Amino acid sequence: MQRVSNYSKFIPYLYFLAVIIYWFTDINRSEGITAYPVLLFGLPFLWQLIKPNEKLNFSLGIIFVCLASYMILAYLFDVLNIVNFSYRTKRFLVLGGFFVIGNFVMALWMIRNSIKKVF
């Protein structure tokens, strides 16, 4: 159990790296070489795994809480029909729906780690 609690602080970073790798492979299939800049988004998370930094951890947490909150608002607007989205945008919202809640939870987990000073 002690080993699990020691490594649990790295779960959010591994989650975001997995999402970025999935995003890269999905774009790489359709766009080709133009997908490689997507890998740059993984550098801060990889840095947190190699050499943790409390300020970077808190900054990443706040940024991704804001982005996930924005996506949650987009879902609410879609459900309440406040804004009419195109079919392609609705399809993106449905396919990305699993990631929205995961991103929000993992971002809150990163903030919790930085507040508890786990690193």
C-alpha positions as CSV (number, residue, x, y, z in Angstrom):
1,M,0.0,0.0,0.0
2,Q,2.9,2.4,0.7
3,R,4.2,1.9,-2.8
4,V,0.8,2.8,-4.3
5,S,0.6,6.0,-2.2
6,N,4.2,6.9,-3.2
7,Y,3.4,6.6,-6.9
8,S,-0.1,8.0,-6.9
9,K,1.1,11.6,-7.1
10,F,2.3,10.8,-10.7
11,I,-1.0,9.6,-12.0
12,P,-2.2,13.0,-13.3
13,Y,1.0,13.5,-15.3
14,L,0.8,10.0,-16.8
15,Y,-2.8,10.6,-17.6
16,F,-2.1,13.9,-19.5
17,L,0.9,12.3,-21.3
18,A,-1.4,9.4,-22.4
19,V,-4.0,11.9,-23.7
20,I,-1.3,13.9,-25.6
21,I,0.1,10.7,-27.1
22,Y,-3.4,9.6,-28.2
23,W,-4.0,13.1,-29.6
24,F,-0.7,12.9,-31.5
25,T,-1.4,9.5,-33.0
26,D,-4.9,10.5,-34.0
27,I,-3.6,13.7,-35.7
28,N,-0.6,11.9,-37.2
29,R,-2.9,9.4,-39.0
30,S,-4.7,12.1,-40.8
31,E,-2.3,15.1,-41.0
32,G,1.1,13.5,-41.1
33,I,4.2,15.4,-40.1
34,T,2.2,18.4,-39.0
35,A,1.2,16.5,-35.8
36,Y,4.7,16.7,-34.2
37,P,4.2,20.1,-32.5
38,V,1.5,18.4,-30.4
39,L,4.3,16.5,-28.7
40,L,5.5,19.8,-27.3
41,F,2.5,19.9,-25.0
42,G,3.9,16.8,-23.2
43,L,7.1,18.5,-22.2
44,P,5.9,20.1,-19.0
45,F,4.3,16.9,-17.8
46,L,7.4,14.9,-18.6
47,W,9.5,17.5,-16.8
48,Q,7.2,17.0,-13.7
49,L,7.9,13.3,-13.8
50,I,11.7,13.8,-14.1
51,K,12.3,16.8,-11.9
52,P,9.2,18.0,-10.0
53,N,8.6,21.7,-9.5
54,E,5.9,23.0,-7.2
55,K,5.3,26.2,-9.2
56,L,5.0,24.4,-12.5
57,N,2.7,21.8,-10.8
58,F,0.4,24.5,-9.5
59,S,0.5,26.4,-12.8
60,L,-0.4,23.3,-14.8
61,G,-3.2,22.5,-12.4
62,I,-4.7,26.0,-12.7
63,I,-4.4,26.1,-16.5
64,F,-6.1,22.7,-16.9
65,V,-8.8,23.4,-14.4
66,C,-9.7,26.5,-16.4
67,L,-9.7,24.5,-19.7
68,A,-11.8,21.7,-18.3
69,S,-14.2,24.3,-16.8
70,Y,-14.5,25.9,-20.2
71,M,-15.4,22.5,-21.7
72,I,-17.9,21.8,-19.0
73,L,-19.6,25.1,-19.8
74,A,-19.7,24.1,-23.5
75,Y,-21.5,20.9,-22.5
76,L,-24.0,22.9,-20.4
77,F,-24.6,25.3,-23.3
78,D,-25.1,22.4,-25.7
79,V,-27.6,20.6,-23.3
80,L,-29.5,23.8,-22.7
81,N,-29.4,24.8,-26.4
82,I,-28.1,28.3,-25.5
83,V,-25.6,28.1,-28.4
84,N,-26.2,26.1,-31.6
85,F,-23.1,24.1,-32.5
86,S,-22.4,22.6,-35.9
87,Y,-22.6,18.8,-36.3
88,R,-18.8,18.5,-36.4
89,T,-18.5,20.5,-33.1
90,K,-21.1,18.3,-31.4
91,R,-19.3,15.2,-32.6
92,F,-16.1,16.5,-31.1
93,L,-17.9,17.3,-27.8
94,V,-19.3,13.8,-27.6
95,L,-16.0,12.1,-28.4
96,G,-14.1,14.3,-26.0
97,G,-16.7,13.9,-23.3
98,F,-14.8,11.3,-21.4
99,F,-11.7,13.5,-21.4
100,V,-13.5,16.5,-19.9
101,I,-14.3,14.9,-16.6
102,G,-10.9,13.2,-16.5
103,N,-9.1,16.4,-17.2
104,F,-11.0,18.2,-14.5
105,V,-10.3,15.6,-11.9
106,M,-6.6,15.2,-12.8
107,A,-6.1,19.0,-12.8
108,L,-7.7,19.2,-9.3
109,W,-5.4,16.3,-8.2
110,M,-2.4,18.3,-9.4
111,I,-3.5,21.3,-7.4
112,R,-4.1,19.2,-4.4
113,N,-0.6,17.7,-4.8
114,S,1.0,21.2,-4.9
115,I,-1.0,22.4,-1.9
116,K,-0.1,19.4,0.1
117,K,3.5,19.8,-1.0
118,V,3.8,16.2,-2.0
119,F,7.0,16.9,-4.0
